[in-house]
Amino acid sequence: MTSVTSNDFLTNRAWHRTIVGDKDLILRRTSALEHLELFFGYMNEKTIDVYARQPGPFENINYYVVDTFDGIDTVRIDNVLCTSASQTFNDMLADFDNIDEQSLIEGLAGYYYSHGESFDGLTIKPENMERFNSLKNWAIEYHDGC
């Protein structure tokens, strides 16, 4: 079974509120970047990435099943629980070969420019620092190339 998709909503935030709001789920990866408004998302988006304690019924939701949500840094926006910016970037950097690179670069750029041209508020784990340092200049220069 497929959930409703972003086509039925004016914003991805509205879509997320409807599908994962007030549920035992945490938005992660690209979906978290969209909800944090660090990445605008894609037209006709159909997939949502979440942390979950058990698999769910929708085939268009990527349920990353964990035993506990302890240790996952989150923020609540309205009725949606979402990984924090630092958690989101660390998750994506740690699994770089399996992520949406476009959303990561745009998300880093969005963070940088919405935080006074600085990454100072981010907490990047030591094991992700080399990858972060290799990408941050791309992110800073991203909007210049558009």
mmCIF file of the C-alpha atoms, coordinates in Angstrom:
data_MODEL
# 
_entry.id   MODEL 
# 
loop_
_atom_site.group_PDB 
_atom_site.id 
_atom_site.type_symbol 
_atom_site.label_atom_id 
_atom_site.label_alt_id 
_atom_site.label_comp_id 
_atom_site.label_asym_id 
_atom_site.label_entity_id 
_atom_site.label_seq_id 
_atom_site.pdbx_PDB_ins_code 
_atom_site.Cartn_x 
_atom_site.Cartn_y 
_atom_site.Cartn_z 
_atom_site.occupancy 
_atom_site.B_iso_or_equiv 
_atom_site.pdbx_formal_charge 
_atom_site.auth_seq_id 
_atom_site.auth_comp_id 
_atom_site.auth_asym_id 
_atom_site.auth_atom_id 
_atom_site.pdbx_PDB_model_num 
ATOM 1   C CA . MET A 1 1   ? 0.000  0.000  0.000  1.00 0.00 ? 1   MET A CA 1 
ATOM 2   C CA . THR A 1 2   ? 1.254  3.477  -0.860 1.00 0.00 ? 2   THR A CA 1 
ATOM 3   C CA . SER A 1 3   ? 0.560  6.559  1.242  1.00 0.00 ? 3   SER A CA 1 
ATOM 4   C CA . VAL A 1 4   ? -0.609 9.778  -0.355 1.00 0.00 ? 4   VAL A CA 1 
ATOM 5   C CA . THR A 1 5   ? 2.262  11.613 -2.053 1.00 0.00 ? 5   THR A CA 1 
ATOM 6   C CA . SER A 1 6   ? 3.500  15.186 -2.063 1.00 0.00 ? 6   SER A CA 1 
ATOM 7   C CA . ASN A 1 7   ? 1.385  15.903 -5.151 1.00 0.00 ? 7   ASN A CA 1 
ATOM 8   C CA . ASP A 1 8   ? -1.644 16.189 -2.880 1.00 0.00 ? 8   ASP A CA 1 
ATOM 9   C CA . PHE A 1 9   ? -0.117 19.016 -0.784 1.00 0.00 ? 9   PHE A CA 1 
ATOM 10  C CA . LEU A 1 10  ? 1.179  22.551 -1.237 1.00 0.00 ? 10  LEU A CA 1 
ATOM 11  C CA . THR A 1 11  ? 4.326  21.882 0.812  1.00 0.00 ? 11  THR A CA 1 
ATOM 12  C CA . ASN A 1 12  ? 6.394  18.908 1.901  1.00 0.00 ? 12  ASN A CA 1 
ATOM 13  C CA . ARG A 1 13  ? 5.847  19.991 5.498  1.00 0.00 ? 13  ARG A CA 1 
ATOM 14  C CA . ALA A 1 14  ? 2.085  19.611 5.053  1.00 0.00 ? 14  ALA A CA 1 
ATOM 15  C CA . TRP A 1 15  ? 2.632  16.185 3.506  1.00 0.00 ? 15  TRP A CA 1 
ATOM 16  C CA . HIS A 1 16  ? 4.920  15.121 6.365  1.00 0.00 ? 16  HIS A CA 1 
ATOM 17  C CA . ARG A 1 17  ? 2.429  16.374 8.972  1.00 0.00 ? 17  ARG A CA 1 
ATOM 18  C CA . THR A 1 18  ? -0.289 14.257 7.408  1.00 0.00 ? 18  THR A CA 1 
ATOM 19  C CA . ILE A 1 19  ? 1.723  11.066 6.939  1.00 0.00 ? 19  ILE A CA 1 
ATOM 20  C CA . VAL A 1 20  ? 4.055  10.948 9.973  1.00 0.00 ? 20  VAL A CA 1 
ATOM 21  C CA . GLY A 1 21  ? 2.628  13.563 12.338 1.00 0.00 ? 21  GLY A CA 1 
ATOM 22  C CA . ASP A 1 22  ? 1.741  12.261 15.802 1.00 0.00 ? 22  ASP A CA 1 
ATOM 23  C CA . LYS A 1 23  ? 3.145  8.835  14.883 1.00 0.00 ? 23  LYS A CA 1 
ATOM 24  C CA . ASP A 1 24  ? 5.996  6.909  16.513 1.00 0.00 ? 24  ASP A CA 1 
ATOM 25  C CA . LEU A 1 25  ? 8.318  7.941  13.667 1.00 0.00 ? 25  LEU A CA 1 
ATOM 26  C CA . ILE A 1 26  ? 11.213 10.380 13.198 1.00 0.00 ? 26  ILE A CA 1 
ATOM 27  C CA . LEU A 1 27  ? 11.887 12.005 9.834  1.00 0.00 ? 27  LEU A CA 1 
ATOM 28  C CA . ARG A 1 28  ? 15.471 11.434 8.704  1.00 0.00 ? 28  ARG A CA 1 
ATOM 29  C CA . ARG A 1 29  ? 17.863 12.121 5.800  1.00 0.00 ? 29  ARG A CA 1 
ATOM 30  C CA . THR A 1 30  ? 16.370 14.062 2.869  1.00 0.00 ? 30  THR A CA 1 
ATOM 31  C CA . SER A 1 31  ? 12.916 14.119 4.472  1.00 0.00 ? 31  SER A CA 1 
ATOM 32  C CA . ALA A 1 32  ? 14.392 15.753 7.578  1.00 0.00 ? 32  ALA A CA 1 
ATOM 33  C CA . LEU A 1 33  ? 16.255 18.321 5.458  1.00 0.00 ? 33  LEU A CA 1 
ATOM 34  C CA . GLU A 1 34  ? 12.960 19.176 3.744  1.00 0.00 ? 34  GLU A CA 1 
ATOM 35  C CA . HIS A 1 35  ? 11.119 19.506 7.032  1.00 0.00 ? 35  HIS A CA 1 
ATOM 36  C CA . LEU A 1 36  ? 13.911 21.632 8.520  1.00 0.00 ? 36  LEU A CA 1 
ATOM 37  C CA . GLU A 1 37  ? 13.582 23.780 5.369  1.00 0.00 ? 37  GLU A CA 1 
ATOM 38  C CA . LEU A 1 38  ? 17.249 23.306 4.506  1.00 0.00 ? 38  LEU A CA 1 
ATOM 39  C CA . PHE A 1 39  ? 16.371 21.575 1.223  1.00 0.00 ? 39  PHE A CA 1 
ATOM 40  C CA . PHE A 1 40  ? 13.353 22.439 -0.917 1.00 0.00 ? 40  PHE A CA 1 
ATOM 41  C CA . GLY A 1 41  ? 12.750 18.878 -2.069 1.00 0.00 ? 41  GLY A CA 1 
ATOM 42  C CA . TYR A 1 42  ? 11.660 17.527 -5.408 1.00 0.00 ? 42  TYR A CA 1 
ATOM 43  C CA . MET A 1 43  ? 8.505  17.867 -7.469 1.00 0.00 ? 43  MET A CA 1 
ATOM 44  C CA . ASN A 1 44  ? 6.176  14.862 -7.311 1.00 0.00 ? 44  ASN A CA 1 
ATOM 45  C CA . GLU A 1 45  ? 8.034  13.361 -4.380 1.00 0.00 ? 45  GLU A CA 1 
ATOM 46  C CA . LYS A 1 46  ? 6.701  10.014 -3.248 1.00 0.00 ? 46  LYS A CA 1 
ATOM 47  C CA . THR A 1 47  ? 9.208  8.733  -0.657 1.00 0.00 ? 47  THR A CA 1 
ATOM 48  C CA . ILE A 1 48  ? 9.679  9.613  3.007  1.00 0.00 ? 48  ILE A CA 1 
ATOM 49  C CA . ASP A 1 49  ? 12.623 8.429  5.133  1.00 0.00 ? 49  ASP A CA 1 
ATOM 50  C CA . VAL A 1 50  ? 11.971 7.729  8.819  1.00 0.00 ? 50  VAL A CA 1 
ATOM 51  C CA . TYR A 1 51  ? 13.387 6.085  11.896 1.00 0.00 ? 51  TYR A CA 1 
ATOM 52  C CA . ALA A 1 52  ? 10.834 3.622  13.241 1.00 0.00 ? 52  ALA A CA 1 
ATOM 53  C CA . ARG A 1 53  ? 10.671 1.031  15.987 1.00 0.00 ? 53  ARG A CA 1 
ATOM 54  C CA . GLN A 1 54  ? 8.890  -1.366 13.657 1.00 0.00 ? 54  GLN A CA 1 
ATOM 55  C CA . PRO A 1 55  ? 8.159  -1.559 9.934  1.00 0.00 ? 55  PRO A CA 1 
ATOM 56  C CA . GLY A 1 56  ? 5.044  0.215  8.785  1.00 0.00 ? 56  GLY A CA 1 
ATOM 57  C CA . PRO A 1 57  ? 2.376  -0.400 6.163  1.00 0.00 ? 57  PRO A CA 1 
ATOM 58  C CA . PHE A 1 58  ? 3.434  2.024  3.431  1.00 0.00 ? 58  PHE A CA 1 
ATOM 59  C CA . GLU A 1 59  ? 5.769  0.863  0.667  1.00 0.00 ? 59  GLU A CA 1 
ATOM 60  C CA . ASN A 1 60  ? 6.793  4.438  -0.170 1.00 0.00 ? 60  ASN A CA 1 
ATOM 61  C CA . ILE A 1 61  ? 8.117  5.083  3.318  1.00 0.00 ? 61  ILE A CA 1 
ATOM 62  C CA . ASN A 1 62  ? 11.662 3.891  4.013  1.00 0.00 ? 62  ASN A CA 1 
ATOM 63  C CA . TYR A 1 63  ? 11.419 2.601  7.567  1.00 0.00 ? 63  TYR A CA 1 
ATOM 64  C CA . TYR A 1 64  ? 14.883 2.473  9.144  1.00 0.00 ? 64  TYR A CA 1 
ATOM 65  C CA . VAL A 1 65  ? 14.048 0.254  12.102 1.00 0.00 ? 65  VAL A CA 1 
ATOM 66  C CA . VAL A 1 66  ? 15.862 0.846  15.395 1.00 0.00 ? 66  VAL A CA 1 
ATOM 67  C CA . ASP A 1 67  ? 15.298 -0.692 18.830 1.00 0.00 ? 67  ASP A CA 1 
ATOM 68  C CA . THR A 1 68  ? 15.084 2.685  20.537 1.00 0.00 ? 68  THR A CA 1 
ATOM 69  C CA . PHE A 1 69  ? 15.036 6.356  19.678 1.00 0.00 ? 69  PHE A CA 1 
ATOM 70  C CA . ASP A 1 70  ? 17.508 7.014  22.510 1.00 0.00 ? 70  ASP A CA 1 
ATOM 71  C CA . GLY A 1 71  ? 20.623 8.668  21.128 1.00 0.00 ? 71  GLY A CA 1 
ATOM 72  C CA . ILE A 1 72  ? 18.820 10.173 18.120 1.00 0.00 ? 72  ILE A CA 1 
ATOM 73  C CA . ASP A 1 73  ? 18.906 13.968 18.400 1.00 0.00 ? 73  ASP A CA 1 
ATOM 74  C CA . THR A 1 74  ? 15.513 15.353 17.381 1.00 0.00 ? 74  THR A CA 1 
ATOM 75  C CA . VAL A 1 75  ? 13.469 18.513 17.085 1.00 0.00 ? 75  VAL A CA 1 
ATOM 76  C CA . ARG A 1 76  ? 9.690  18.758 17.047 1.00 0.00 ? 76  ARG A CA 1 
ATOM 77  C CA . ILE A 1 77  ? 8.078  20.992 14.447 1.00 0.00 ? 77  ILE A CA 1 
ATOM 78  C CA . ASP A 1 78  ? 4.331  21.103 14.945 1.00 0.00 ? 78  ASP A CA 1 
ATOM 79  C CA . ASN A 1 79  ? 3.251  17.457 15.242 1.00 0.00 ? 79  ASN A CA 1 
ATOM 80  C CA . VAL A 1 80  ? 6.318  15.997 13.490 1.00 0.00 ? 80  VAL A CA 1 
ATOM 81  C CA . LEU A 1 81  ? 9.438  14.629 15.132 1.00 0.00 ? 81  LEU A CA 1 
ATOM 82  C CA . CYS A 1 82  ? 12.497 15.162 12.949 1.00 0.00 ? 82  CYS A CA 1 
ATOM 83  C CA . THR A 1 83  ? 16.226 14.575 13.314 1.00 0.00 ? 83  THR A CA 1 
ATOM 84  C CA . SER A 1 84  ? 18.136 17.741 14.198 1.00 0.00 ? 84  SER A CA 1 
ATOM 85  C CA . ALA A 1 85  ? 20.341 19.344 11.571 1.00 0.00 ? 85  ALA A CA 1 
ATOM 86  C CA . SER A 1 86  ? 23.475 17.878 13.187 1.00 0.00 ? 86  SER A CA 1 
ATOM 87  C CA . GLN A 1 87  ? 21.934 14.408 13.451 1.00 0.00 ? 87  GLN A CA 1 
ATOM 88  C CA . THR A 1 88  ? 20.698 14.567 9.854  1.00 0.00 ? 88  THR A CA 1 
ATOM 89  C CA . PHE A 1 89  ? 24.052 15.635 8.440  1.00 0.00 ? 89  PHE A CA 1 
ATOM 90  C CA . ASN A 1 90  ? 25.940 13.050 10.515 1.00 0.00 ? 90  ASN A CA 1 
ATOM 91  C CA . ASP A 1 91  ? 23.575 10.282 9.390  1.00 0.00 ? 91  ASP A CA 1 
ATOM 92  C CA . MET A 1 92  ? 24.029 11.241 5.750  1.00 0.00 ? 92  MET A CA 1 
ATOM 93  C CA . LEU A 1 93  ? 27.794 11.687 5.974  1.00 0.00 ? 93  LEU A CA 1 
ATOM 94  C CA . ALA A 1 94  ? 28.152 8.291  7.662  1.00 0.00 ? 94  ALA A CA 1 
ATOM 95  C CA . ASP A 1 95  ? 26.220 6.543  4.874  1.00 0.00 ? 95  ASP A CA 1 
ATOM 96  C CA . PHE A 1 96  ? 27.400 8.729  2.001  1.00 0.00 ? 96  PHE A CA 1 
ATOM 97  C CA . ASP A 1 97  ? 27.385 6.004  -0.662 1.00 0.00 ? 97  ASP A CA 1 
ATOM 98  C CA . ASN A 1 98  ? 23.645 5.418  -0.127 1.00 0.00 ? 98  ASN A CA 1 
ATOM 99  C CA . ILE A 1 99  ? 22.259 8.934  0.160  1.00 0.00 ? 99  ILE A CA 1 
ATOM 100 C CA . ASP A 1 100 ? 20.876 11.652 -2.071 1.00 0.00 ? 100 ASP A CA 1 
ATOM 101 C CA . GLU A 1 101 ? 24.030 13.762 -2.553 1.00 0.00 ? 101 GLU A CA 1 
ATOM 102 C CA . GLN A 1 102 ? 22.068 16.647 -4.086 1.00 0.00 ? 102 GLN A CA 1 
ATOM 103 C CA . SER A 1 103 ? 19.944 17.043 -0.959 1.00 0.00 ? 103 SER A CA 1 
ATOM 104 C CA . LEU A 1 104 ? 23.027 16.839 1.271  1.00 0.00 ? 104 LEU A CA 1 
ATOM 105 C CA . ILE A 1 105 ? 24.912 19.575 -0.613 1.00 0.00 ? 105 ILE A CA 1 
ATOM 106 C CA . GLU A 1 106 ? 21.832 21.809 -0.826 1.00 0.00 ? 106 GLU A CA 1 
ATOM 107 C CA . GLY A 1 107 ? 21.063 21.122 2.829  1.00 0.00 ? 107 GLY A CA 1 
ATOM 108 C CA . LEU A 1 108 ? 24.569 22.100 3.888  1.00 0.00 ? 108 LEU A CA 1 
ATOM 109 C CA . ALA A 1 109 ? 24.315 25.240 1.744  1.00 0.00 ? 109 ALA A CA 1 
ATOM 110 C CA . GLY A 1 110 ? 20.925 26.035 3.261  1.00 0.00 ? 110 GLY A CA 1 
ATOM 111 C CA . TYR A 1 111 ? 22.330 25.622 6.758  1.00 0.00 ? 111 TYR A CA 1 
ATOM 112 C CA . TYR A 1 112 ? 25.410 27.725 6.003  1.00 0.00 ? 112 TYR A CA 1 
ATOM 113 C CA . TYR A 1 113 ? 23.523 30.676 4.558  1.00 0.00 ? 113 TYR A CA 1 
ATOM 114 C CA . SER A 1 114 ? 20.693 30.596 7.098  1.00 0.00 ? 114 SER A CA 1 
ATOM 115 C CA . HIS A 1 115 ? 23.207 30.637 9.960  1.00 0.00 ? 115 HIS A CA 1 
ATOM 116 C CA . GLY A 1 116 ? 25.187 33.748 9.103  1.00 0.00 ? 116 GLY A CA 1 
ATOM 117 C CA . GLU A 1 117 ? 27.497 32.034 6.602  1.00 0.00 ? 117 GLU A CA 1 
ATOM 118 C CA . SER A 1 118 ? 28.743 29.610 9.220  1.00 0.00 ? 118 SER A CA 1 
ATOM 119 C CA . PHE A 1 119 ? 28.696 25.925 10.103 1.00 0.00 ? 119 PHE A CA 1 
ATOM 120 C CA . ASP A 1 120 ? 29.572 26.759 13.731 1.00 0.00 ? 120 ASP A CA 1 
ATOM 121 C CA . GLY A 1 121 ? 26.236 25.520 15.119 1.00 0.00 ? 121 GLY A CA 1 
ATOM 122 C CA . LEU A 1 122 ? 26.698 22.022 13.702 1.00 0.00 ? 122 LEU A CA 1 
ATOM 123 C CA . THR A 1 123 ? 28.188 19.197 15.714 1.00 0.00 ? 123 THR A CA 1 
ATOM 124 C CA . ILE A 1 124 ? 29.909 16.873 13.246 1.00 0.00 ? 124 ILE A CA 1 
ATOM 125 C CA . LYS A 1 125 ? 31.186 13.593 14.650 1.00 0.00 ? 125 LYS A CA 1 
ATOM 126 C CA . PRO A 1 126 ? 34.948 12.985 14.330 1.00 0.00 ? 126 PRO A CA 1 
ATOM 127 C CA . GLU A 1 127 ? 34.382 9.972  12.060 1.00 0.00 ? 127 GLU A CA 1 
ATOM 128 C CA . ASN A 1 128 ? 32.421 12.195 9.630  1.00 0.00 ? 128 ASN A CA 1 
ATOM 129 C CA . MET A 1 129 ? 34.742 15.206 9.701  1.00 0.00 ? 129 MET A CA 1 
ATOM 130 C CA . GLU A 1 130 ? 36.905 14.215 6.719  1.00 0.00 ? 130 GLU A CA 1 
ATOM 131 C CA . ARG A 1 131 ? 33.843 13.798 4.461  1.00 0.00 ? 131 ARG A CA 1 
ATOM 132 C CA . PHE A 1 132 ? 32.283 17.002 5.828  1.00 0.00 ? 132 PHE A CA 1 
ATOM 133 C CA . ASN A 1 133 ? 35.470 18.972 5.127  1.00 0.00 ? 133 ASN A CA 1 
ATOM 134 C CA . SER A 1 134 ? 35.572 17.601 1.580  1.00 0.00 ? 134 SER A CA 1 
ATOM 135 C CA . LEU A 1 135 ? 31.985 18.764 0.931  1.00 0.00 ? 135 LEU A CA 1 
ATOM 136 C CA . LYS A 1 136 ? 31.594 22.031 2.790  1.00 0.00 ? 136 LYS A CA 1 
ATOM 137 C CA . ASN A 1 137 ? 33.252 24.208 0.129  1.00 0.00 ? 137 ASN A CA 1 
ATOM 138 C CA . TRP A 1 138 ? 30.954 22.716 -2.524 1.00 0.00 ? 138 TRP A CA 1 
ATOM 139 C CA . ALA A 1 139 ? 28.049 23.660 -0.310 1.00 0.00 ? 139 ALA A CA 1 
ATOM 140 C CA . ILE A 1 140 ? 29.330 27.192 0.238  1.00 0.00 ? 140 ILE A CA 1 
ATOM 141 C CA . GLU A 1 141 ? 29.814 27.682 -3.512 1.00 0.00 ? 141 GLU A CA 1 
ATOM 142 C CA . TYR A 1 142 ? 26.589 25.877 -4.461 1.00 0.00 ? 142 TYR A CA 1 
ATOM 143 C CA . HIS A 1 143 ? 24.428 28.979 -4.905 1.00 0.00 ? 143 HIS A CA 1 
ATOM 144 C CA . ASP A 1 144 ? 27.123 30.719 -6.944 1.00 0.00 ? 144 ASP A CA 1 
ATOM 145 C CA . GLY A 1 145 ? 26.851 27.926 -9.524 1.00 0.00 ? 145 GLY A CA 1 
ATOM 146 C CA . CYS A 1 146 ? 23.062 28.146 -9.844 1.00 0.00 ? 146 CYS A CA 1 
# 
